[in-house]
Amino acid sequence: MALGIRGISLRRVSSRRWRVLEQTGRVVGHLRVEATSQGERFHAERFDLAAARMREVGAFWSPREAVECLRYLR
């Protein structure tokens, strides 16, 4: 999946999940896609170290919005 967001790249980790990386290789978060009756939803997620699990930070209608959310929360 190509987004065209400067300084950000995606690496597929499963059929529904991408790792969001900065140019330096630092992981910003994850992008997860979910099929719904209204279309695809893109979930921005970050790893919560204290809880040792992924935590959703937002659900969006476009992958670009989800990645922008992760980028601004870093």
Backbone hydrogen bonds in HBPLUS format (Angstrom, degrees):
<---DONOR---> <-ACCEPTOR-->    atom                        ^
c    i                          cat <-CA-CA->   ^        H-A-AA   ^      H-
h    n   atom  resd res      DA  || num        DHA   H-A  angle D-A-AA Bond
n    s   type  num  typ     dist DA aas  dist angle  dist       angle   num
A0008-ILE N   A0005-ILE O   3.12 MM   3  5.64 157.0  2.17 142.5 140.3     1
A0009-SER N   A0021-LEU O   2.89 MM  12  5.25 158.1  1.94 148.3 154.6     2
A0021-LEU N   A0009-SER O   2.84 MM  12  5.25 177.8  1.84 164.4 164.8     3
A0011-ARG N   A0019-ARG O   2.94 MM   8  5.10 153.5  2.01 142.8 151.2     4
A0019-ARG N   A0011-ARG O   2.76 MM   8  5.10 170.3  1.77 146.5 146.8     5
A0013-VAL N   A0017-ARG O   2.96 MM   4  5.71 172.7  1.96 145.0 147.2     6
A0014-SER N   A0017-ARG O   3.28 MM   3  5.13 145.9  2.40 146.6 139.2     7
A0033-VAL N   A0016-ARG O   2.91 MM  17  5.31 157.2  1.96 148.1 155.5     8
A0018-TRP N   A0031-LEU O   2.82 MM  13  5.11 153.6  1.88 146.9 155.8     9
A0031-LEU N   A0018-TRP O   2.83 MM  13  5.11 160.9  1.87 150.3 156.2    10
A0020-VAL N   A0029-GLY O   2.89 MM   9  5.33 176.2  1.89 147.6 147.1    11
A0028-VAL N   A0020-VAL O   2.76 MM   8  5.49 167.7  1.78 155.5 159.5    12
A0022-GLU N   A0026-ARG O   2.90 MM   4  5.35 160.5  1.94 152.0 158.1    13
A0025-GLY N   A0022-GLU O   2.95 MM   3  5.33 160.2  1.99 113.6 120.2    14
A0030-HIS N   A0045-GLU O   2.75 MM  15  5.03 160.7  1.79 149.0 151.8    15
A0045-GLU N   A0030-HIS O   2.87 MM  15  5.03 162.9  1.90 153.1 153.1    16
A0032-ARG N   A0043-HIS O   2.91 MM  11  5.00 162.7  1.94 143.2 149.1    17
A0043-HIS N   A0032-ARG O   2.70 MM  11  5.00 172.9  1.71 158.7 160.0    18
A0034-GLU N   A0041-ARG O   2.89 MM   7  5.23 153.1  1.97 153.5 159.9    19
A0041-ARG N   A0034-GLU O   2.84 MM   7  5.23 164.2  1.87 154.1 159.3    20
A0036-THR N   A0039-GLY O   2.98 MM   3  5.15 144.7  2.11 124.7 135.8    21
A0039-GLY N   A0036-THR O   3.20 MM   3  5.15 159.4  2.24 102.7 109.1    22
A0042-PHE N   A0060-PHE O   2.76 MM  18  5.07 172.4  1.77 152.7 155.4    23
A0060-PHE N   A0042-PHE O   2.77 MM  18  5.07 157.3  1.82 140.6 148.6    24
A0044-ALA N   A0058-GLY O   2.89 MM  14  5.34 157.8  1.94 150.8 158.3    25
A0057-VAL N   A0044-ALA O   2.78 MM  13  5.59 173.6  1.78 155.2 157.2    26
A0046-ARG N   A0055-ARG O   2.94 MM   9  5.40 160.2  1.98 146.5 150.5    27
A0055-ARG N   A0046-ARG O   2.71 MM   9  5.40 163.8  1.73 159.9 165.3    28
A0048-ASP N   A0053-ARG O   2.78 MM   5  5.49 172.2  1.79 161.5 162.4    29
A0052-ALA N   A0048-ASP O   2.73 MM   4  5.64 121.5  2.07 143.8 162.0    30
A0053-ARG N   A0048-ASP O   3.30 MM   5  5.49 151.7  2.38 137.2 142.7    31
A0066-ALA N   A0062-SER O   3.36 MM   4  6.70 159.8  2.41 147.5 152.5    32
A0067-VAL N   A0063-PRO O   3.00 MM   4  6.24 161.6  2.03 154.2 158.5    33
A0068-GLU N   A0064-ARG O   2.91 MM   4  6.09 158.2  1.96 149.3 155.9    34
A0069-CYS N   A0065-GLU O   3.00 MM   4  6.19 150.8  2.08 144.8 152.2    35
A0070-LEU N   A0066-ALA O   3.18 MM   4  6.55 159.0  2.22 145.9 150.5    36
A0071-ARG N   A0067-VAL O   2.90 MM   4  6.14 159.5  1.94 152.3 158.5    37
A0072-TYR N   A0068-GLU O   3.00 MM   4  6.19 157.1  2.06 149.8 154.5    38
A0073-LEU N   A0069-CYS O   3.12 MM   4  6.27 132.2  2.35 142.8 155.0    39
A0073-LEU N   A0070-LEU O   3.26 MM   3  5.20 135.6  2.47  94.3 106.3    40
